[in-house]
Amino acid sequence: MLDPKLERSFNFAFDLATQHGAEFVSLEHVLLALTSHDQEAQEILKACGVDFDSLIQDLEDFIEDNHSG
């Protein structure tokens, strides 16, 4: 059984993939879901010095350019 927070993130990643017409959920969808909806993941990434605005923009651009149907 998955942790409820992780399950919500996976569901959001699936929704993102579906919205972009992707045939599968990619790691980019999962990472974008985690950066958007998982406080613990955000804290870990912040501790690693991640620039969230840049990461989210880069992920959205990549998904749009590479995963749209």
C-alpha positions in Angstrom: 0.0 0.0 0.0 1.3 3.4 -0.9 1.6 6.3 1.4 -1.4 8.6 0.8 0.8 11.6 0.0 2.8 9.6 -2.5 -0.4 8.3 -4.1 -1.8 11.8 -4.5 1.5 12.8 -6.2 1.3 9.9 -8.5 -2.3 10.7 -9.3 -1.4 14.3 -10.1 1.5 13.1 -12.3 -1.0 10.9 -14.2 -3.3 13.9 -14.6 -0.4 16.0 -15.9 0.5 13.3 -18.4 -3.1 12.9 -19.5 -3.5 16.7 -19.9 -0.5 16.8 -22.2 -1.7 13.8 -24.3 1.3 11.7 -23.2 1.0 7.9 -23.5 2.8 7.3 -20.2 3.8 9.0 -17.0 7.4 10.1 -17.2 9.9 11.0 -14.5 9.3 14.6 -15.5 5.6 14.3 -14.6 6.5 12.7 -11.3 9.1 15.3 -10.4 6.7 18.1 -11.3 4.0 16.6 -9.2 6.4 16.2 -6.3 7.6 19.8 -6.5 4.0 21.0 -6.7 2.3 18.8 -4.1 4.7 17.2 -1.7 6.0 19.4 1.2 8.6 16.8 2.2 10.0 16.5 -1.3 10.1 20.3 -1.5 12.1 20.5 1.8 14.6 17.9 0.5 15.1 19.7 -2.8 15.5 23.0 -1.0 18.1 21.5 1.2 20.0 20.6 -2.0 19.8 24.2 -3.2 17.2 23.7 -5.9 15.8 26.8 -7.5 12.1 25.9 -7.6 11.0 28.5 -10.1 13.6 27.4 -12.6 13.0 23.7 -12.0 9.2 24.0 -12.4 9.6 26.2 -15.6 12.2 23.8 -17.0 10.0 20.7 -16.3 6.9 22.4 -17.8 8.8 23.4 -20.9 10.3 20.0 -21.3 7.0 18.3 -20.9 5.3 20.6 -23.4 8.1 20.1 -26.0 8.6 16.4 -25.6 5.5 14.8 -24.3 2.6 16.5 -26.0 0.4 14.3 -28.2 
